[in-house]
Amino acid sequence: MRRLLAVVVLAIGAAACGGDDDSVRVETIVDGLDRPTQLFVTDDAWYVGVLNGGEADATGQVLRLDPADLAADPVVLVEGLSKPTGVAVFADELWIMEERRLTRGPLDGSDRAVVAEEMAFNGRSEGTLTADGDRLLFNTSGTERRTPTGPGGTPVDTSGAIWAIDATGEITQVAWGFKHAYALTRDAAGVLWTTEMSDGSYDDRRAIDEIVAVVEGADHGWPTCVDDNRPVLESGVDEPCAGVPNSQTVFGAGSTPTGIAVAPWDPTQLVVALWVEQRLVTVSADPADAGEPSVLLAEGFDRPQHLVADGERLLVTDHETGTIVAVMAG
């Protein structure tokens, strides 16, 4: 397997980062991966999910990379997976989220045990896995029961929610009302953030994507409330957005925010990967400072997917180019 080592320095002007002297360095540190999804970093090994073919092929793999020798060929730990979008090490085990199934097992990939299967989903996939102290976070993406007149009604049971599982296997619901809370991160202030892909149309308008501060134990609105608290009239629910947390920022419909991480160079900023828009943006991590995102990198990625803060650098998987890219402050 070929490895590409390339360094590019990109100057980011005032319109992007707020200052003429701002810049970031972008280094491709791994290539040759077949449609990588989530990357999980430990001191001893990097674990990455790859589709290894088409979305419907069920040929996905989890690979182990040696961070001390990224030029070496990866080790295939698990194969024959259906859309492995989530990979994490938690409680000294390897956890994998597939299209509708969560499994756990030894770090060598053997003896997989099914934790949950036939999970509610949006017809495409679930999302990433997030180690959060003594629990692991995951989500069920959202589908709806259809009504004769449109897409109103209520979510399918257990869909559109964020869940936590502990080392014993006990699962609890963290929050709900998300169309697709694909990726999560917790900042230094303890705020849990999620991306929200609110695809679909409501009242004949396409829903837009968001970044939301998760309020544990709260309903975050979907499907009676979408966007930044836009009530869905066709749902027929009175005051559908009452008490629903507001968005931190919003993106265009179909932007597809697949990754989020705290910026290693600035803990007051979140970095978000917009898969369809092919760029990275920053968002304030202060819940009192909601507003428009700023462009960090508007070029250099085909399909930026997952983000990992690793020391002073941000690692990005690019699904289309099959690479892992390091972004560092200039």
Salt bridges, closest charged atoms under 4 A:
ASP31 OD2 - ARG2 NH2 3.19
ASP34 OD1 - ARG35 NE 3.96
GLU55 OE1 - LYS83 NZ 3.75
GLU55 OE2 - ARG124 NH2 2.75
GLU93 OE1 - ARG104 NH2 2.60
GLU98 OE2 - ARG101 NH2 2.67
GLU99 OE2 - LYS83 NZ 3.22
GLU118 OE1 - ARG100 NH1 3.52
ASP132 OD2 - ARG135 NE 2.98
ASP132 OD1 - ARG186 NE 2.72
ASP157 OD1 - ARG145 NH2 3.45
ASP199 OD1 - LYS179 NZ 3.15
GLU216 OE2 - ARG135 NH2 2.64
GLU216 OE2 - ARG186 NH2 3.57
ASP227 OD2 - ARG230 NE 2.68
GLU277 OE1 - ARG279 NH2 2.79
ASP310 OD2 - ARG313 NE 3.03
